[in-house]
């Protein structure tokens, strides 16, 4: 049996990147999918071909930071599929400005889309999940909520917004547990997607060179399906006892944070340390020998 058979899922930011990976995997596993995205051009490129191929998917153009748009998303979902079982809050934006250079306008935009958008999604979708006996809400945060600097792309607003998502998940998981609605957070590390291609990186390996020494697993950058498969697990009944939890997928970056701050991998760091220890031992041994000879 397919893992998401008869489930209806809403995925925001679903026309590209991590969201699109989720869309394709959900469809493969039997879900009916509603793609919510603000980018009409990207939606036409990636989602309309799925619709034309007869897949159980529709697209809704919406701004997740606007409550009236969420009302439209829910209305169109119910009109087409009749229920809501899964919400993947994936839409997000990033502004690369640190705490000294972030403008109020940039901060407001990032917080509205990344954090407020998720609150509104939960607010409008959870009541419909309650009607069908429960559901799963998946909020996409980032390791930028755990570590700063290189880890959050040097964006104060981004890391703040992703930190807020962690708190929102914990709150919502408690409020909605009685209705059998699970709420969890996914925290990706560096991922190779179409967005990183636009930044000039044409492969995981090329992107990974920039982040060498941060994660443990080569090539030091993940791919969209690494998150898509986690979305799939959390959307399915396989995760029926998981709620209020945080799932980090970063190749070990958070676990090894600061291990090789100069860009060396753990193995390179270990080899270098061993060499330094041997050199120190040799020097001490030679010194001791000289002293004994003099005596």
LINMO-V905119 format. One record per residue. N is the residue number from 0. PHI is phi in radians with two decimals (none if undefined). OMEGA is omega in whole degrees, 0 to 359 (* if undefined). D_CENTER is the distance of its C-alpha to the mean C-alpha in Angstrom with 2 decimals. Layout:
N;PHI;OMEGA;D_CENTER
N;PHI;OMEGA;D_CENTER
This chain:
0;none;179;27.38
1;-1.21;191;24.12
2;-1.19;181;21.24
3;-2.11;182;20.52
4;-0.98;178;24.12
5;1.26;178;25.22
6;-1.57;177;21.90
7;-1.92;185;20.92
8;-2.15;172;17.28
9;-1.81;179;16.06
10;-2.18;179;12.88
11;-1.51;185;12.35
12;1.08;189;11.62
13;-1.51;182;12.73
14;-1.54;181;15.09
15;-2.73;171;13.03
16;0.97;183;10.18
17;-1.10;180;7.34
18;-1.10;180;9.33
19;-1.15;176;12.49
20;-1.04;177;11.66
21;-1.13;179;11.29
22;-0.99;183;14.49
23;-1.14;179;16.44
24;-1.19;179;15.74
25;-1.09;179;16.52
26;-1.10;178;19.67
27;-1.07;183;20.70
28;-1.69;170;20.57
29;1.63;180;22.74
30;-1.40;167;20.68
31;-1.75;192;21.78
32;-2.13;174;19.03
33;-1.96;181;19.00
34;-1.64;178;16.96
35;-1.88;181;16.66
36;-2.69;181;16.47
37;-1.54;185;18.51
38;-1.57;183;19.16
39;-1.14;182;22.29
40;-1.12;180;22.89
41;-1.19;178;19.60
42;-1.08;179;20.04
43;-1.10;183;23.54
44;-1.27;189;22.52
45;-1.88;185;19.94
46;-1.73;180;20.58
47;-1.02;175;24.33
48;-1.09;177;25.19
49;-1.18;178;23.57
50;-1.11;180;25.63
51;-1.11;180;28.69
52;-1.44;177;28.31
53;1.49;178;28.70
54;-1.23;179;25.25
55;-1.40;183;24.50
56;-2.56;172;22.22
57;-2.27;179;22.88
58;-2.08;177;21.35
59;-2.20;177;21.60
60;-1.37;184;21.56
61;-2.76;173;20.41
62;-1.77;187;19.28
63;-1.15;180;16.88
64;-1.48;181;18.47
65;-1.94;184;21.84
66;-1.12;180;23.13
67;-1.14;177;25.60
68;-1.22;176;23.01
69;-1.15;176;21.28
70;-1.06;178;24.80
71;-1.17;180;25.21
72;-1.04;181;22.06
73;-1.12;181;23.28
74;-1.06;181;26.82
75;-1.24;177;26.08
76;-1.14;180;23.98
77;-1.16;179;26.87
78;-1.11;183;29.43
79;-1.52;189;27.99
80;-2.05;172;26.69
81;1.46;182;28.22
82;-2.87;174;25.46
83;-2.38;179;21.81
84;-1.96;187;20.23
85;-2.39;172;16.46
86;-2.21;173;14.19
87;-1.85;178;10.57
88;-1.42;187;9.75
89;-2.01;184;7.36
90;-1.05;179;9.79
91;-2.92;177;9.63
92;-2.32;184;11.93
93;-2.42;174;12.74
94;-2.16;186;16.31
95;-1.42;176;17.34
96;-2.34;180;19.98
97;-1.37;187;20.69
98;-1.11;181;22.33
99;-1.49;185;25.73
100;-2.15;179;24.99
101;-1.27;177;22.62
102;-1.53;177;24.63
103;-1.08;180;24.75
104;-1.12;179;23.98
105;-1.13;180;20.76
106;-1.04;182;19.69
107;-1.12;180;20.66
108;-1.11;181;18.84
109;-1.12;181;15.45
110;-1.14;181;16.00
111;-1.13;182;17.38
112;-1.37;187;14.61
113;-1.29;185;11.53
114;-1.91;180;13.40
115;-1.04;180;16.60
116;-1.00;180;15.15
117;-1.27;177;13.29
118;-1.03;181;16.54
119;-1.15;178;18.57
120;-1.08;178;16.66
121;-1.12;182;17.27
122;-1.00;185;20.78
123;-1.57;183;21.77
124;-1.63;183;20.27
125;-1.01;178;21.03
126;-1.04;179;24.80
127;-1.29;176;24.70
128;-1.16;179;22.90
129;-1.03;181;25.63
130;-1.12;182;28.25
131;-1.85;173;27.19
132;1.63;177;26.97
133;2.35;181;23.32
134;3.07;181;19.82
135;-2.35;176;16.13
136;-2.02;184;13.61
137;-2.12;182;9.86
138;-1.83;181;8.09
139;-1.59;175;4.51
140;-1.77;182;5.31
141;-2.98;172;5.26
142;-1.18;173;8.15
143;-1.11;176;9.96
144;-1.45;182;10.82
145;-1.85;180;12.51
146;-2.31;183;14.21
147;-1.82;177;15.66
148;1.08;180;17.40
149;-1.02;183;16.10
150;-1.20;179;12.81
151;-1.92;179;12.07
152;1.19;181;13.98
153;0.97;179;16.93
154;-2.09;180;15.84
155;-1.11;182;17.28
156;-1.14;181;16.20
157;-1.10;182;12.50
158;-1.14;176;12.48
159;-1.13;181;14.71
160;-1.14;181;12.72
161;-1.29;174;9.60
162;-1.16;178;12.35
163;-1.09;180;13.91
164;-1.11;178;11.11
165;-1.04;180;11.69
166;-1.20;178;15.34
167;-1.06;179;15.13
168;-1.05;180;13.66
169;-1.08;179;16.51
170;-1.10;184;19.01
171;-1.13;180;18.25
172;-1.09;178;18.24
173;-1.32;182;21.73
174;-1.17;188;23.06
175;-1.72;183;22.10
176;-1.03;181;22.91
177;-1.11;179;26.51
178;-1.71;180;25.56
179;1.07;177;23.67
180;-1.90;181;20.31
181;-1.58;179;17.44
182;-2.35;182;14.48
183;-2.36;180;11.52
184;-1.96;172;8.31
185;-1.90;184;5.23
186;-2.15;180;4.56
187;-1.31;168;3.77
188;-1.65;179;7.13
189;-1.28;182;9.09
190;-2.19;176;8.70
191;-1.46;180;11.88
192;-2.39;178;11.87
193;-1.09;178;14.71
194;-1.20;178;13.68
195;-1.27;174;14.35
196;-1.11;179;17.50
197;-1.12;179;18.60
198;-1.51;176;18.40
199;1.84;179;20.80
200;-1.76;187;18.98
201;-1.77;177;20.32
202;-2.77;176;18.96
203;-1.05;182;16.51
204;-1.12;180;19.58
205;-1.16;177;20.34
206;-1.15;182;16.95
207;-1.10;179;17.14
208;-1.06;179;20.54
209;-1.20;186;19.21
210;-1.84;178;17.07
211;-0.99;181;19.79
212;1.72;178;20.52
213;-1.66;179;17.12
214;-1.60;179;15.66
215;-1.62;187;18.12
216;-1.54;175;17.43
217;-1.28;5;18.78
218;-1.59;174;18.18
219;1.26;173;15.74
220;-2.66;179;12.93
221;-1.58;176;10.89
222;-2.26;189;10.96
223;-0.96;182;9.26
224;-1.17;175;11.01
225;-1.06;176;9.66
226;-1.55;180;6.61
227;-0.98;179;9.31
228;-1.20;176;11.61
229;-1.24;173;9.68
230;-0.95;182;9.47
231;-1.05;178;13.11
232;-1.04;183;14.09
233;-1.23;178;12.97
234;-1.37;185;14.65
235;-1.49;178;17.72
236;-1.28;178;20.56
237;-1.12;181;19.82
238;-1.81;189;17.63
239;-1.06;181;20.46
240;-1.94;180;20.86
241;-1.82;174;17.33
242;-2.71;181;16.63
243;1.23;186;15.68
244;-1.81;178;13.67
245;-2.10;183;10.63
246;-2.01;181;9.13
247;-1.63;176;8.30
248;-2.24;188;7.88
249;-2.51;180;9.36
250;1.20;179;12.84
251;1.65;183;14.44
252;-1.07;183;13.87
253;-1.08;181;13.84
254;-1.11;184;16.67
255;-1.90;186;18.70
256;-0.95;179;18.04
257;1.48;182;21.31
258;-1.10;182;22.84
259;-2.39;187;23.65
260;-1.16;180;23.43
261;-1.61;176;25.79
262;1.73;179;23.57
263;-1.42;175;25.20
264;-1.30;179;23.49
265;-1.04;181;24.33
266;-1.11;178;27.12
267;-1.13;179;28.51
268;-1.11;181;28.45
269;-1.14;179;30.21
270;-1.06;180;32.76
271;-1.10;180;33.50
272;-1.11;179;34.01
273;-1.08;179;36.33
274;-1.10;180;38.35
275;-1.13;180;38.73
276;-1.16;179;39.91
277;-1.12;179;42.42
278;-1.08;180;43.71
279;-1.10;180;44.20
280;-1.10;179;46.02
281;-1.07;180;48.27
282;-1.09;181;49.22
283;-1.15;180;50.10
284;-1.13;179;52.08
285;-1.10;180;54.07
286;-1.10;181;54.80
287;-1.14;180;56.09
288;-1.09;179;58.28
289;-1.04;182;59.84
290;-1.12;181;60.71
291;-1.17;179;62.35
292;-1.13;180;64.33
293;-1.08;179;65.65
294;-1.16;*;66.92
